[in-house]
Amino acid sequence: MSDSNRILEITHLVKSFGSHEVLKDIHFSVDKGDVISIIGASGSGKSTLLRCINLLETPTSGSILYHGDDITDSRMNIYAYREKVGMVFQSFNLFSNMTVLDNCMVGPIKVKSMKKEEAKELAMTFLTKVGMEQFINAKPRQLSGGQQQRVAIARALAMEPEILLFDEPTSALDPQMVGEVLNVMTTLAEEGMTMLIVTHEMAFARDVSSHVVFMADGVIEEEGSSEEIFGHPKKERTREFLSRFRNL
């Protein structure tokens, strides 16, 4: 690759479920250090796009290049790829029978063959980063939604990924818990973590993103810097969507 900073390059991406085309000819790229927010109404294809990038859904056509290698190629090692492209879900997806600490250790031990002591040290580093170090012996059911999501972020970070995908990470949370998760994500952004975030939190998208992608009906309607999209949207649909958020 000529551009060593380019992590992902998505071209002509299409995803259909039966006769319903959810993603239509999507193009965009992610460079090292980018914080990209994907915004748009429900049903516009945002989460499907993220799931295609992590191969939780198989693209119908098009290519997703990771450092120049097409991840849709059957010869690609999906598991090695997912080590580098972590995902945080809206529903936390923690292992309910494991403690907080074990949830964060299991990936490094099982996937990366890390020794237990090393995995524990790594897990504690990231649990401390997200402010959950005092809950290491708790089970997920003993935690609030915001605490569970912070553990889920620590678990993803413990794999030391190159990029983190967030699929509406605050949508399952009570309003008072949203801030604690967004604060963690803001810190990660400030520290240079490459992130691709599907979110309905418009103030967060405006303030933290280096780049914003507005999707509508399965296409990228408009994209640009945070200032361009929130300050000077060019397309009528973008303006109409953002007009719903009067307090921005």
N, C-alpha and C positions, 0 to 999 in steps of 0.2 A: 504494500500500500504506500502511496506517495505521502499520505498524511498520517503520520504516526499517532496523532491525537484522535483520529477517528476510531471510535469503538464499534458503533453500529451504523449500518447503511441499509435503509429499507427502500426497495424500489418495486413499483408496480404490484404492491401487495393487495391481494383480493382474498376475501373470506366469505364463503357462502354456506348457509345452512339450508340444504335442499335448494329450493328455487329462490330463497331470500338472500340477496347479496348484502351482507352487513358491512363489509369494507370494500371500497371501490378505488382501486388504483392509488394506493397510499404511497407517498414518497416523503421520507425525511431522514435525518441522520442525527446521531448523538456523538459528541466529542467529549474527550476527557474533561471533567470539571463542569460540564453542563448541568444545570438544574432546569429541566423542561417540565412545565405543567401542561397537561392535556385537559382542556375544559370543553364544555358543551352540554346540551340537554341530555337527560337519560335516554338511552336508545340510539345515541348517535354513533356508537361503535367504539367508544373509548376503551372500555374494559376488554372487549374482544381484541383490540389492537395489542394491548399489553399481554394478553394470554397467548397471542400468536408469537410475540417476541420471546416469551418464555417457553414456547412450544407446548403449552397446556392445550392449545388448539393448533391443529395443523393447517397452515395457510392453503387455500385452494390453488393459488398461483402467485407468482412474484418471488422475490428473494429477500432474505434477511442476512446480511453479511456481518459477521463478527470478526473484526480485524481482517477482513477480506475473504474469510471462509464462509460459504453459504451453509447456515445451520439447518436448512431444510434438506440438505443432501443426506441420504440414508446412511452414509458412512461416517457422519459426524457423531461424536460421543456426546449425547445429550446431557449426560450426568456431569461430565467435565465442564460443559458449557454452563450448566445451571449453578455450578460452584462459583462461577465468575459473574453470573447475572442473577442476583438474589431477588426474592420477591416477598413483599409484605402484603397480606390479604386484608380485606375489610373484616373478615370474621376470625382473625387471629390465628386459627389453625394450630394452636398449641396442643401438645400431647397431654391429655387430662390426667393420665395416671403417673405423670412424672413431675418432679419438683421443678421450680423455675430454673435452678442451676442445671439440672439434668437436661431440660429442654434445650439449653444453650450449649451443652457439651456433646449431645448425641451426634450432631452433624460432623463436627471436627473429628470425633473418634471414628464414626462409622464410614464417613465418606473420604476423609483425608488421612485416615489411619494415624491420627495423632495420639500420643501417649496421654493417659488420663490426667496426669498432673499438669501437663502443658495445656490440655483442653480446658481444664478448670481455671487456670490462670487467665487464659484468653477470654473465657466466659465471664469471669469476674471483672475483667477490664471493661467489657462492653455493658455488663449489667450496671456497673458503676457509672458509666457514661450516660445511661438513660435513667439514672436515679433509682434503680431497683435492687441495689446490692443488699439491702436489709431484708429482702423477701426471698432469699435464695432457697429456703426450705419450704416455701408455700407451694401449694398446688394451684393450678390456674383458677379453679372454682372459688378459691378464697380471695381472689383479687378482683378489683373493679375492672371495667372494660378498658379504661385508659391505662391501667397498670398492665393488663394482659397485652395490650398493643405495644407498650414499651418493651415488654419482654420479647414479643415477636420481632421487634426491630433489633434488639440485642442478639437474638438468635440468628437473624439474617447476617448481621455484622460479624458474628463469630466465624462465619465461613470466609471472611475477608474477601468479599466480592469486589469486582472492578466497577460494577454499576448496580444500583438498587432500583427495583421497580416497585412502586407503591400503587395498589389498586384501591382507591377510595379509602385510605387508612382510617379516616375518622367518621365514616358514614354510619357505623354501627354504634357509635358512642353517644352518651348523653352530652348535651351542650357543655356542661361544666368540665367534662373530661377532654374535650377536643383540644384545648389550649396546651395541656401537658404533652400531648403527642406532637402537636405542631412545633412546640418549643424544641423538642428533640430533633425534629427534621430540619428546623432552621439552623440549629447548631451544626448538624452534619453538612448542610449546604455551605455554611461559613468556613468549614474545615476543608472544603474542596471535594466532598463526596459527589460522584456523578450520580444523578438521580433522574428518574422518569416517573412523573407523578400524575395519576388520574385523580382529580379532586374537584369537589364542589365548593371548596373554601377559597372564595375569590380574593379576599384580602391577602391571604397567604400566597396565592399564585402571583398576585401583583407585586408583592413586596420581596419575595424570595427567589422567584424564577429568573434565570438568565434568558429564557426563551419560552414563549407560550404558543401552544397549538390549539386552535379552536376548530372542533369537529362538528359537523352537522350532516345527518343522513348518510353516514359512512364515508364521507370525504373530508379532507382537510380544507375547510372553507377559507381559513386565513391563518397565517403564522408570522411571528416576528418577535421582537424584544417585548419585554413586559410593558415598557413605556409606549411602544407602538400599538400593541393590542388594547391595552387599558386606556391609554391616553388619546390615541388617534386611530381607532379602528376604521379600516377602509370599506369593509363590506357591510351592507345593510343588515344581514343576518347576525353578524358579530355585534353590531350596535344594539340590535333588538335584544339579543341574549343578555348583554351586559347591562342593559337598562333595567333589568329586573333587580339588580343589586344596587339600589339607590344609595346605600351608605358607603359605597366605595369612594 
